[in-house]
Amino acid sequence: MDVSYVTRLSEWELARFKYPNVHEVRERIRQNNDGSQPLEPNMRLSQVVLEPVFREILDASPLVDIRFGWAFEGFAEDDEGVTVTALEVETGIRHTLRCQLLAGCDGGGSLVRKGLGLELEGEFDFARFYMVHFRSQDKQFLQKFGLAWHYHSPTGATLIAQDDKEMWTVQHFLRPGTDEQSIDPKQLVYRGLGREFDMEILQANPWSPHAVVATGCGRGRVWLAGDSVHQVILTGGYGMNTGIGDAVDLGWKFAAVLQGWGGPGLLESIEAERRPIAKFAADYSRKNMEVGRRVSQNYDPAIHEDSEAGAEARAKLSKLIYSVGNAKNEALGVELGGRYRESPIIFHEPNEPDWDHVRFVPSTWPGVRSPHVFLENGDAIFDLLGSGFTLVRFTDADVDGFLKAAEARGLPLKLLDVRDSNAHRIYERDLVLIRPDHYVAWRGNSMPSDPLAVIDQVRGAGRGASIDTETT
């Protein structure tokens, strides 16, 4: 997981940010059982590796029908559902498909977003890069300074190790006015890394990152997830995280509507919850990119010299790199700490805790993600939560009113009894209501005066009832 800065890969290393491997992180999580850690370690996983795994899982599911070679063309919504038009490309035959709800996960050029009349706002073409994805087994050169995930050079080249064996990617910053048509991908890589070596190019093309968010997340029976609703700069890796968050949000809310317990306002909460998260991810990725630009702006060609002046230039740049840090690969507070401040289906409280964008500070303030904690018997509390809502109870409080209210509305609610002083301290209240996506919807030290009103609000059917907050 290390991130290294080099003058060029063939020359000197300027700085290295060392990070533990997966096994070491897993042990750290065990040793720091204070709610500040995720349940699972972060891992390096290339998209070209991840997508085939997803396909294998989906192929094995009886609930999924994957249709490769089909192209989505458009949709029409009515009071009863959505009609989708799709083209079977090989045969040229058009098909109509009928669904109750439609999720537009169709990327940056989303036809679903355009069909909704939504636009993208923000900063387009933030920079220009040339990507070269290649195969090489010259590890003696490509791992000259040891294993690392990223090798950054202030010349504009970044080498990314995809599997530590033979798959690599170079992202090379292009200065304004570069003639992209005349670029020789191999020579670009050779110049950026410092010398020629054996390589097989698999893909090479220019591209531009954007920091943009759609003017809306959807409406009615049609909603968006992933790049169709937001596109962020690659610095920090927030695009995939945010997209998965969208998918989880749409997933449980779609299920609630299809199963009959989701209220009329549940889908509308997607906009209030996910759009602020998307805007924050786009803004923070832009902030991370500015850090990289600061390093590049202080590039001095003398760093390549094997001389006293070169050594001084390298020392100066190294000091700058360490001073600006590497928060883009350390921002657990960004990755886990997103908050639903304006959600209509959460019982908000005043006195919002501070949000540290680097460290994840555990809390059960409604609207934040519930913290991971191991119980005394070794179980992870996340592994004990239900697939629907979960009411975590740390005392012997009578919660029959909650259970009956949920049953009356058909809302799936699991009662999880926990008698663990450490977990109780981290979870801050005697009763904590956790949603299917692990976000806290309500908490208190005793039952609310009207548990049915709580159940109605968290399922998107709020009755406008006044809920007492004295116990929260």
N, C-alpha and C positions, 0 to 999 in steps of 0.2 A: 504493500500500500504506500510505499515511500514516494515522495515527490521531490525531484531533483532539478536544480537549475545548473546549466552548463554553458560555457562560452560557445562551444560546439561539442558534439559528442566525441570528436577526435582530439579534443584539447583538455580543458580544465573543468572541474566541477566547482561551481561557485557557492552553492548552498544545498542543503538536503533537509527536508522535513521528514523525520522518521515516524512511522506509524506501525503499530503492532499488527501481526497477521491475524487471520480469522480465529485461530485457536487461542492466541493470546487475548484477543478481545473477548472471546467467550468466557475465559477465566476471569477477566476483569469485571465482566457483568456479574459473575457469581460472587466476586469478592466485594463489589460495591452495590449491595442490595438496598439502595436507598431511594429507588424510584427514578433516578437520574439517567438510567441506562435503558436502551431498547431491549426487548427480549432476545432478538437475534443480532449477531454482528453484521455490520455492513460488509458487502463483498464486491469485488471487481467482477462484473459480469457483462460482457459485451452483448450488444443487441443481436449480433449475428449468431450468438450462442443461445440467447434467451428465447428468441422467437420460435426456433424449432422445438424447444421444450414446451412452450405454450401450445404449439400445434399438437404435439403428442397427447397432452392432457385433454385438449378439446376433442380430438379425434376419438378418445376413449369414453367421452361423456355421452350418455343417451339424450341429454338435454340440449345438445348443440348440433347444429347442421351447418358445416362449413362449406361454402361454395366458391372455390377458387375458379378464376376465369369468368366470373360474373362481375358486371359493372353496374353500380347504382346510378340511376339516371334522375330520379325525382320522387316526390311524395305528394300526397293530397290528404289533408286531415278533414274528418267530419265528426259529427257528434258521437259516433259509435266506435271510431278507430282511425287507423291510418292505412292508406293504400300506397304501396311502394312499387315503382316501376324499375325493373332491372333487366339488363341485357346480357344474354348468354353469348359471350364474345365469339366463341368458335363457330357457333351455328347461326348467329345473327338473330336468334329468336328473342323477342321481348316477353317478359313475364310480369305478371302483377302478383304481389304478395300482400297479404292482409295481416295487420298486427294491431294490438291494442295500444302499445307504446313503442316509440322509436327512439333509439339512442344513436346520435350521429357521432361516430368515432372515426370519421373519414378524413382526418389529417388537415394540414394547413390550408389546402384548397377546397375545404369542405363544401360539397354541394348541399348538404343539409343546412349548414349555416346560411348559405346564400338563399336557400329556399325559404328560410325564416325571415329573410330580409335584414339579417344582422351583418355588421361590418367589423373589421379589426381596427383597433385604435392603439397608438403607441409609436414606437420608433422602429421603422423598417430599415433593413440593410445597415445594421449597426456597424458592421465591418465587412471586409471581403476576405475569404479564405480559399485556399486550394487544398482539397483533401486527396491524399494518396493512400490507398489501402493496399498492402502488399504482403507477400510471403517471403521470408528469408530465415535461414538457419545460421546466419553469421552472428551467433550470440557473443562471440569474443569481442566483436565491435559494438553491437547493439546493447550489450550489458557490460560495457567497459568499466563502469563505476559500480557494478553490482545490480541486483534486482531493483527495479523501480516501476511504478505504474506510469508516471509521466516524467519525461525529460523536457524541460523548457529551456529555450535559448532566446536571449534578448534580440537575436537576429530575426526572430519571427517564426521559427520552427518549433513545433512541439511533437515529440515522439511519444506515442501511446502504446504500451505493451498490452496486447489483447489476450494472449494466453501464455506469455513467458517462454514460448517455444518457437513458434514460427510465424505467428500472425501479428502484424503491426500496422499502425496508422500514423501518418504524419499530417498534421494540420498546419499549414503554412500561411501566415498573414500576408496578404497582398497589399502593397502600398498603392494609394490612389494613382490612376493612370497606367497601371500595369496592363500590358497587352496579353490578355488571357489566351488568345488564340495561338500565340507563339510559345506558350509554356511547354517545355519538355518535362513530364512528371518525374522521370528518373533524375534528370539533372537538377531539378528543384530540390529533391530529397538529398542528393549528394552535396549540394551547396549548403543546405540547411544543417546537415549532420556533420559535414566536414570531410568526407572522402567517399570514393566509390566502393561498392560491395555488391555481392550477388543478391539479386532481388527479382521477384516476379510480381508485377503490378496486377492487382485484381480489379481495382476500380480507381478512377481518378477524375475529379471534376471540381470546378469552382462552386462556391456556395456562399450565402450570406445568412447570418443569424438575425432574428428579429426579437424585439421585446414588445409584444403586442397582446392585447386581450380583446375578446369579442365584446360588442356593445350589449350583449345579453347571453345568457346560458341556455335559452330555449323558452318554450311556452306550451301550454296545453298538454298535448300528448307527445311532444317532440322536444328532446333535450340533447345537449352536447357534452362531450367528454374528450379530454386529451388535446392534441394539437388543433383540433377543430375550433376550440374555444380559447386557447392561449398558446403562445409560442414564446419560449424564453431562451436567452443566450445560454450556450452550453456550459459556461463557467459555474460550477457548483452541482450540476447534474439534477437540477430541480424539475426539469421537464417530465421525466419519467415518474418521479415521486408525485408530482402534482396530477399527472394523468391517472395514476393508479388511485389516488385519492378521489378523483372525479368518478372513476368506475365504481369504487366502493359505495360512494354516496348515491349514485344513480341506481346501483344494484339493490340496496336494501329498500330504497324508496319505491322503485318499480315493483319489487316483490310485495311490499305492503299494499300498494294499490291493487295489484293483480289478485292478492289473497283476500282482499276485501276489508282490511282493517285500517288502511291508510286513509286519512281524511282528505277533504277537498283542497286543503292548503299545503299538503305535504310536498307535492312536486314543485310548487312555487318557492319552497324554502331552498331549493337547489341554487337559485340565483343569489339569495342572501348569504348563503354559506360559502359557495365555491368561488364566486367571482372575486371577492376580496382576497382570497387565498391566491388566486391566479395573478392578480395585480401585484401582490407582495412578492411572489416568486419571480415575476418578470423584473420588478424593480431591484430586487436583491441580486439577481444574476447580472444585471447591468452594473451594479456597484462592484461586483467581483471582477468584471471585465475591466473596469477602470483601474483596479489594482495592477493588473497585468500591463495595461497601457503605461502606467507610471514607471514600471521597470523598463519597458522598451524605450520610453522617452529619455531614459538616462543611459542608453547604450553608448558606449565609447569604443570605437574600433581598436583602441589600444589594448583591450582585454584579450585580444588574440596574439599579442606579442609576447615572446619569451624573453622578457627584459625586465629591468627594475620598474620602468614606467608601466609595463603591462601588469606586473604584480600589484602595483599601487592601484591601478584602475580596477583590477579584479577585486581587491580588498574593499574598495569603495562601493562597488556594485553589490558585493556580497552583504555588506552592512545594510544597504538599502533593502535588499530582498528580505533579510531577517526582520527588519524594522516594520515592513508592511505586512509581513506574516502570510499565512496560507489559510485564511478563514474559510475560503470556498470549499476546502476539504475537511473542515472541522466544525461546520455550523450545524450541529445536532439540534440546536434550538430552532433553526429554520426548518429542518427536515421533519421534526416531530412536534414542533410547538405551535403550528398554525391554529388560530382561534376563530370561533364562530361568534363574533361579538354582536352581530345584528340579526341573528337567527330568530324567526318567529316561533320556533318549536323548542326553544330552550328556556329554562327558568333562570334568567340572568340575575346576578347579584352585583352590588357595588363593590368597590375596593378591589379592582382587578389587580392581580399580582404582576410584578414586573416581568417583562418578556426579555430574557437574555437570548440573543440570536445565535450565540455560539454554544453555550451550555443549555441542556434541557433541564429546566427547573420543575420538578414534579409538583402537581397541584390537582385538585378536583374541582376548582372553580368552574361552574357550569359553562360549557363552551370550549373547554380544552380537552385534549386527549387524555384519557385515564392513564396513570403511570403503571409501568410493569414492575412487579415485585414477586420474588419467590417466597412462598410460605414456608413455615418451619419444616413441613414434611417434604420439601423440595419441589412441590408443584408450582408452576407459574400461574399466577392468577388469571392471565389471559386464556390459558388452556381450560379454565373452568367456567368461563363465561358462556352463556347460551348463544345460539345463532340469531335470536331475536334480541329483545331487551333483557337486561339482567339487573335485579335489585340486589346489591351487595349489602349484607347486614352483618354488622360487627358486634351487635348486642342481642339481647333477647326481646327486643321491642316487638310488639304486636303489629304485624303488617298485613293482616287479613284484608283490610280495606283496600290496600293496593292490589293485592292478588285478585280480589273480587272485581275491582274496577277494570283491571286488564282483561279478565275473563268475560266481562259484560261486553267489552268492545272487540273481543277477538284478538287482542294484541298479544303476541307471544312474549311471555315474561317468565324468566327463571329466577327463583330465589336462591341466592348463593350465600350460605352462612359461612362466615370466616371468623375464627377466633385466633387471631394472630396480632400481638401488640405492635409489631413493627409495621405490618400492613395497615393496621388501624391508624397509626400515627401518620403514615404517608397519605392515606385516603381522607384524613382530616375530619370526617363526619361519621356518625353511626350508620347512616343509610346513604347509599350512593346509587343513583339510577343511571345505568350505562346503556347507550344505544348499541345497535348492531355493529356500528363502525368504531366502537370503543370510545366515542366521545361522551362526556358527562352531560346529561340532560337536566338533572335535578339532584339536590342533595339536602340532607337535613339531619338533625339529631332526634327527631320524632316524626310521626306521621303528619302530613299536611291535613288541614281541616277538611279539604275536599279532594280526596285522592282521584276521584273520577275526572275532575277538572285538570289535574296534572296529566293523567293518561290521555285525555282528549288533546291537550296542547301538544304533547310530544309526538302524537300521531298525525298532527296537522289538521285537527278538528277543534281548535280552541273555541270555547264558548264565551270567552271574554270574562270569565269568572275571576274574582279576586282571590289570589292564593296567599295565605299568610306566610310571611317570611321571618317571623320571630324565631323559628326553630332552625333557620339556615345559617 
